[in-house]
Amino acid sequence: MLNAAKRDLDPEQVRRILWALLAPPTRDDLPEVLAKFARVLTVAGDQWPGVLLDLNMETWPSISTKLGSIAQTLVFPKTPSDARHFGKSGQGGHRQLHALYSAILALPDEKSAYADSCYLLMAHVFVAHHKVLTTPAKTILPGRKLVKGDTSLQAYEAYSWDEQWRALTISPKNCCMALREYFAGEKWAKAVVPEYPLDDRPSQFAKYGGLIFEGELIDKGKSKARLQELQEYVLRYLAQAHGFKERRQGHGKNPAPGTGSSNASTEHEAKAEAAYRHDICPGEDEPESDEDEFSSANNESGGNPQSSEAAKRGRATRKPKSAGKPRKGAGSAAGVGSNQAIRDSKFFPFGTDRLSPSILAIVDVDGRGRAEAILDELKTTAGCLKHANDDDPAREALKSELELFLFLLVMLWSNSNIERTHALRAYLSESCRDRIDLAILISPGTAGYSAQIRIHVEYPPDAPRRERLRPYDRDRTEFVTLPDEATLGPLLWDYLIALDGASAVSSRTNAIEVFRQPIEHYYKEIPRVLERLAAGRLSSLSLSSALFGEIMNWSHKDISAATIITGTLHKKARVQMFYAVRRMAFLHEIYVGTVRYVRTAICLAKSADFGSESKPNGLSSLLQLQRRTSPQTPFIPTSAEAKYVGVNACPHDEAMRHAVQDLIAKVEDAWEKSPSTNWIEAHNLYTYYVVWFFGFVTGARPTERPILRVSEINQSNLSGRLQDKGADKARLVWIAGDLLEQLKLNEAYVDTTRLASCTSYPCWFLNESGAPKPASEEICEPILHKVLPGFPTNIHRRWMFNALLDSGCPYVAEWAGHFLTGNRLVGRGATASPTVVGHTILQYVEPIVSYLGFRPIRVRL
């Protein structure tokens, strides 16, 4: 307050702002909240003239902005990370005790039409919240039989915040929980949020009956029922706060008396909180999610504050409403736009979010053909645009049209949204050191042929980024460089020549800007071009995610490869991206195979559209382009000089093989000596060898139960139930024959020692005094570092994960325990055959383990 007074800010207004936000005692995130709150107020003032004046907040936007800058200079008590993101009932998290504050914190940072809608929706909720705050104490709320508590400024400043502020009476908790899901940027949210009549004034919108949702939006479990429930949380709170009779799910029924929270809603909120568990995984050993969900393949916005494209396609639609009346008929989310939103939001684990070849042909055939025709015309008439009459309207129109068609082609074959496509830079070089998101590398003298597309790969923000651990580590980079299989290079080269002239382009040594109009131009024009070409069947959002779906389809759900090739992080790829250190040549194979397959399908579809008879071998040629994999017997290692894409440490193949051989040598050397002189060291080395052998075959982690007992293995199908993450997480693992033999030899050895009576855990290490200790990272790490210095203890799991993927194994997710809907082995939604999955996995695992040199080792005291 003293700092605010020094900056000539009214202390009373500062107190009122903190009161209105219900700011928590820990305010280290206050600057971010104040910045977003100022934007909320600005949006409200612009949309509803006079509303801030009516609420005595006309100075709040500027005060909040200044107060945010002051807060950045101060040191506040730090909010625990679990409290900020995962406050559970009774544990004091923002989401429970400071629901409105956390909802503002969750608002998107981007500048887009969707973000503007989110801020406007937040403004509606804040006005309602302020109405509740300013309702006098002991007021009987209309229709609720509830007596309002004291929520005055003085009561707020005296409150301890040890539990929810019951004095609010009308709790915003469920409403703000729904807002956080609306603000998460998922495709279903981008389809639904802008469809609400948010331009209505708050008192009018509080009477709104809501959208009607038909079908399912299968994106993070957003079924029709869940969408209606989230909508009900928001609309119920608004109606209660304004004193109106709330309407539920668009049909006008009265809800049961209450305050906006119930046991049912608490259960749904708990499920929603659980869905976030996978997203905040601080490292690769966090429990993976086994929710029956699969994130949309697109998290690119493609939106624009000035664009109305989203209102045309890719989201729910609504009819003109009558305030306070429920939605009827096939309007709202049931129309044509709704169907497109549903298609855009579905992501089937078997098929993936794909556009038909005939729709893709609109860009790759029609658009490409028109671009080539324009380039030919420009070459014929003037040679280049620079030396022609720049004032000629016809030539300017050709120039603009050509640019837009090339823009669409880059969006399609680099899986880029409008923003990333606009940032494209061309380099007359075979390499590039600039850290830019998208580049095309054109070798001098090639006229764009044999070009390469370079994309910056997005990784989870908390993924470990380790420096290269020479000489064992792989040669890693964060940029994937792809061959120009879609032949974009010649088109872009001719375009640059047409713009600047051959001599000017050829002499450039720095980056060349390809698309030179302001980004707002493309946000406006790209939807128009797509509307003209596709008549509403194709949006910029679906175009910018089409390649991801095609890669998923061609690669048989290799989501880490799809994420790396497209450069865009998808939520269900999060844990895999902690592991992924993928071979560049293998990524090239997937990209080239996908593009060839898709372009062949496009040609066949285009021929069918024109009624021409397909060649007899047309379909067979397409089938021949499908990916086929088989186990590598023997395993083919990659050279130490090979390039990889990844940020985490992972040994190259020869280094890992050498580490295994080195460990075997250390075990054998230790047991050649007399056990009475070095039994502790010999026992620990041998036990770690058994644990490592088991870990390579099954993906088990170095926990207290890193192996299975022989009695826990079904020897008829060589499988067992492993719990390497605790009692609440178990998965099926498959045991190679040599590993089973090693486990038998290990148990035979243990039975001859004093450890035979220690049955609490399947294996034991010995400390310096000889006391038994269960396996742990602390115990395993020193032994690992004898053969692989500096690497984490679960490096075997990461290395094997990548080796299986690069071998073409179709069940790597099942091997790692990352199960998704449709490939579970047991429980609801289970369809996979454990026998088939296990047999296939072992076909790929055994050659790799054999290459490393693992074999059963017998030791005796």
DACOR-V426438 format. One line per field, one symbol per residue. phi: phi as a letter, one per 30 degrees, with the letter a starting at -180 (. if undefined). Layout:
phi->???
This chain:
phi->.dddddcicdeddddddddddheddcbdcdeddddddddedddddddbejddddchbdcdedddddddddddcccceddeddddcbeceicidedcdbddedddddedddcadddddddddddeddddddddeddediddddichccdddcdeddddcddidbdddddicddedddddddddddiddddddceddddddddeddddcddjdcccibcdbhiddeddddddddedddddddddicddcchiciddddelcjbaddddddddddddddeddcedadcddddcddabdedbbddicaecccedddbiadbbcecceicddbicdhdcddddddddddcdbddccidbcdeddddeddcddddddddddddddddbiaddccddddedddddeddeedddedddeddchcdddddddebcbdadbacdccdbbbccdeichjdidbccbddccedcddccddcdcddddcbcccccddddhdeedddddddddcjdddddcdccdcdcccdedddddddeeddddddchidbcdddddcddedddedddiidddddddddicdcddceddddcdbcdedddeedddddddddddddddddddddiddddecddddddddddbbaedbddcdcddddcbclccdaddedddddddddddddddddddddedcbddddddddddddddeddddcidcdcdbdbcdddccdddbhbaccbcbjdcbbbdbccdeddddddddddddddccddddccdbdabccddcjddbddaddddeddeddcbdidddcddddddeddddddjddbdddddicdbejbdcbididbdceddddddedddddddddddjdadbcbbd
